[in-house]
Amino acid sequence: MTIMLHAIVYHFILGAVQGLTEFLPVSSSAHLVFAHHFFGVTEPQLLHDVILHLGTLAAVVLFLWRDILRLISGAWRGVVAMLSGKSPFAGNDDFAFAVLLVAATVPTALMGVLLKDRIESLFGSVQLVACALLVTGALLFATKYVRVSAVKKISFADALLIGIAQGCAICPGISRSGSTISAGIFRRLDPFTAARFSFLLSIPAILGAAAVEAKKLSGVPSGDLPYFALGFVAACLFGYISLAFLTRMVKQFRLYYFSFYCWAVGAAVLAISFIRAH
């Protein structure tokens, strides 16, 4: 009973942590590493983390289902136009937006494939993750000094740079949402437009990570499936809440508020690691 209760608490807490931190710009990967170490799990739990990411994928799909349906419709109309010998972009902003999402996904995918093995090794180092979280804090704080813009049209260059920022976030401790939204703000995009693009861009990123780890699913003991399901549901629920909260903060131009949290957590983890080592 004690083992079962421990497993329930472990998976629920990790699901909640993943859901709250996937979209809030505080690095979900960093918090998962910290949580694993708190529970005495020192080896990377990549499969478990991917399942939790699928929970947050469900959250973003539920949160942006209207946008997703509109993009799918726009993409279909664009394909039909091309087959008819017409321009798919004529009067079809949704098709253009979908193309930008694909363009932004390319650098992320390339960086993920080329750096996968090196990045996975970082998940075992709490100190490196904490340092990366400090970098995330600096990135977020810098957005405070960017003049707020009302530009809502994303260019191809914007999309590529945001995609590169997302690729850098495969390093645990570098926030995916923080880096992509910040990149959009640095490109003088309207903060809400940058956030919306970031949220939609997370969909192919999460799907790609899940596909890479899918081959390991057959090795999951059947007895662990209920615990994984619990983590999935918790990640979905708290992910939806964090999306709503971050959207509100971005609209109020308060993204930099999260920098203080990143600095506090990163510094605390480094301090605790130093004390334990000595």
C-alpha positions in Angstrom: 0.0 0.0 0.0 2.8 2.4 0.9 4.5 1.7 -2.5 1.3 2.3 -4.3 0.6 5.5 -2.5 4.1 6.7 -3.2 3.6 5.9 -6.9 0.3 7.8 -7.0 1.8 10.9 -5.3 4.9 10.7 -7.5 3.0 10.6 -10.8 0.4 13.1 -9.8 3.0 15.7 -8.6 5.1 15.2 -11.8 2.0 15.6 -13.9 1.1 18.8 -12.1 4.6 20.1 -12.3 4.7 19.3 -16.1 1.3 20.9 -16.7 2.1 24.1 -14.7 5.6 24.6 -16.1 5.3 23.5 -19.8 3.7 26.8 -20.9 4.7 29.0 -18.0 8.2 30.3 -19.0 10.1 28.5 -16.2 11.2 25.3 -18.0 9.2 22.2 -17.5 12.3 20.0 -18.2 14.2 21.7 -15.4 11.4 21.1 -12.9 11.0 17.5 -14.0 14.7 16.9 -13.4 14.4 18.6 -9.9 11.3 16.5 -9.1 12.9 13.3 -10.2 15.9 14.0 -7.9 13.6 15.0 -5.0 12.0 11.5 -5.3 15.4 9.9 -5.5 15.2 9.1 -9.2 18.6 10.0 -10.6 18.4 8.4 -14.1 16.7 10.2 -17.0 13.1 9.3 -17.2 12.6 10.3 -20.9 9.7 8.0 -21.6 7.8 9.1 -18.6 8.5 12.8 -19.4 7.2 12.3 -23.0 3.9 10.9 -21.7 3.6 13.9 -19.5 4.3 16.1 -22.5 1.4 14.4 -24.3 -0.8 15.5 -21.4 0.2 19.1 -22.0 -0.3 18.5 -25.8 -3.9 17.6 -25.0 -4.2 20.8 -23.0 -3.0 23.1 -25.8 -5.3 21.3 -28.3 -8.2 21.9 -26.0 -7.2 25.5 -25.3 -6.6 26.4 -29.0 -9.0 24.1 -30.8 -10.7 26.9 -32.7 -7.3 28.1 -34.0 -6.3 24.6 -34.9 -9.5 23.9 -36.8 -9.1 27.2 -38.7 -5.5 26.3 -39.6 -6.5 22.8 -40.8 -9.2 24.4 -42.9 -6.9 27.0 -44.3 -4.2 24.4 -45.1 -6.8 22.3 -46.9 -8.1 25.2 -48.9 -4.5 26.1 -49.8 -3.8 22.5 -51.1 -7.0 22.6 -53.2 -6.0 26.0 -54.6 -2.5 24.6 -55.6 -4.1 21.6 -57.3 -6.3 24.0 -59.2 -3.2 26.0 -60.4 -4.0 29.0 -58.1 -1.9 30.6 -55.4 -2.6 29.0 -52.0 -1.8 32.3 -50.3 -4.4 34.4 -52.1 -6.9 35.4 -49.5 -5.8 32.6 -47.2 -3.9 34.0 -44.2 -4.4 30.7 -42.3 -2.5 28.8 -45.0 0.4 31.3 -44.7 0.3 30.9 -40.9 0.5 27.1 -41.2 3.5 27.4 -43.6 5.2 29.6 -41.0 4.6 27.0 -38.3 6.2 24.4 -40.6 9.2 26.7 -41.3 9.7 27.3 -37.6 9.5 23.6 -36.9 12.4 22.7 -39.3 15.3 24.2 -37.2 13.9 22.7 -34.1 13.7 19.2 -35.6 17.2 19.5 -37.0 18.7 20.6 -33.7 16.8 17.9 -31.9 18.1 15.1 -34.2 21.7 16.4 -34.3 22.0 17.1 -30.6 19.7 14.4 -29.1 22.4 12.2 -27.5 24.3 15.2 -26.0 21.1 16.8 -24.7 19.9 13.6 -23.0 23.1 13.4 -21.0 22.3 16.8 -19.5 19.1 15.6 -17.8 21.2 13.8 -15.2 23.0 17.0 -14.0 21.0 19.1 -11.6 23.7 21.8 -11.5 23.7 22.3 -15.3 20.0 22.5 -15.4 19.9 25.1 -12.6 22.5 27.2 -14.6 20.3 27.0 -17.7 17.3 28.2 -15.6 19.3 31.2 -14.6 19.9 31.9 -18.3 16.1 31.6 -18.9 15.6 34.2 -16.2 18.0 36.6 -17.9 16.2 36.1 -21.2 12.8 36.8 -19.7 14.0 39.9 -17.8 15.5 41.4 -21.0 11.9 41.5 -22.5 11.2 44.3 -20.0 13.3 46.7 -21.9 11.8 46.0 -25.4 9.3 48.6 -26.5 5.9 47.0 -26.8 4.9 46.5 -30.4 1.5 46.0 -32.1 2.9 44.1 -35.1 0.7 41.0 -35.5 2.0 39.8 -38.9 4.8 37.2 -38.6 7.4 37.2 -41.3 9.4 34.2 -42.5 12.5 35.5 -40.7 10.5 35.8 -37.5 9.3 32.2 -37.8 12.9 30.8 -38.4 14.3 32.7 -35.5 11.5 31.6 -33.2 12.1 28.0 -34.4 15.8 28.3 -33.6 14.9 29.6 -30.1 12.7 26.6 -29.6 15.5 24.3 -30.8 17.8 25.8 -28.1 15.1 24.9 -25.5 15.8 21.2 -25.9 18.4 21.9 -23.3 16.8 21.3 -19.9 16.5 24.5 -18.0 15.9 26.6 -21.1 12.2 27.3 -21.3 10.6 26.5 -24.6 7.7 29.0 -24.1 10.0 31.5 -22.6 12.6 31.4 -25.4 10.0 31.4 -28.2 7.8 34.2 -26.8 10.9 36.2 -26.0 12.3 35.7 -29.5 9.0 37.0 -30.9 9.1 40.0 -28.6 12.7 40.8 -29.5 11.6 40.6 -33.2 9.1 43.4 -32.2 6.0 41.2 -32.5 2.9 41.9 -30.5 3.4 39.8 -27.3 0.1 38.0 -27.6 0.8 37.1 -31.3 4.2 35.8 -30.2 2.6 33.7 -27.4 -0.1 32.3 -29.7 2.5 31.3 -32.3 4.6 29.7 -29.5 1.6 27.7 -28.2 0.8 26.4 -31.7 4.4 25.7 -32.4 4.5 23.4 -29.3 2.2 20.9 -31.0 4.6 19.6 -33.6 7.5 19.8 -31.1 5.7 17.6 -28.6 4.5 15.2 -31.3 8.1 14.9 -32.6 9.5 14.2 -29.2 6.8 11.6 -28.6 7.5 9.9 -31.9 11.2 9.6 -31.1 10.4 7.9 -27.8 7.4 5.9 -29.1 9.5 2.8 -29.7 10.0 2.5 -25.9 6.3 2.3 -25.2 6.2 -1.4 -25.6 8.6 -1.7 -22.6 6.2 -0.1 -20.2 5.0 -2.7 -17.6 1.2 -3.0 -17.7 1.1 -2.3 -13.9 2.5 1.2 -14.5 -0.1 2.2 -17.0 -2.6 3.6 -14.5 0.1 5.7 -12.9 1.1 7.1 -16.4 -2.5 7.8 -17.1 -2.8 9.7 -13.8 0.2 11.8 -14.7 -1.2 12.4 -18.2 -4.5 13.7 -16.8 -2.8 15.9 -14.2 -0.5 17.4 -16.9 -3.5 18.1 -19.1 -5.5 19.8 -16.3 -2.7 21.9 -15.0 -1.5 22.6 -18.5 -4.8 24.2 -19.4 -4.7 26.4 -16.3 -1.2 27.5 -17.0 -2.1 28.4 -20.6 -4.9 30.6 -19.4 -2.7 32.3 -16.8 0.2 32.9 -19.1 -2.1 34.4 -21.8 -3.3 36.9 -19.2 0.2 37.8 -18.1 1.4 38.2 -21.7 -1.5 40.5 -22.5 -0.5 42.6 -19.5 3.1 42.7 -20.7 4.4 41.0 -17.5 6.4 38.1 -19.0 9.5 39.4 -17.2 7.9 38.7 -13.8 8.8 35.0 -14.3 12.5 35.8 -14.4 12.6 36.3 -10.6 11.2 32.8 -10.1 13.7 31.3 -12.5 16.6 33.0 -10.7 15.3 32.0 -7.2 14.8 28.4 -8.1 18.1 28.1 -10.1 20.1 29.8 -7.3 18.4 27.7 -4.6 19.2 24.4 -6.4 22.8 25.4 -6.9 23.1 26.3 -3.3 21.6 23.1 -2.1 23.8 21.1 -4.4 26.9 22.9 -3.1 26.0 22.3 0.5 25.3 18.6 -0.1 28.6 18.2 -2.0 30.5 19.7 1.0 
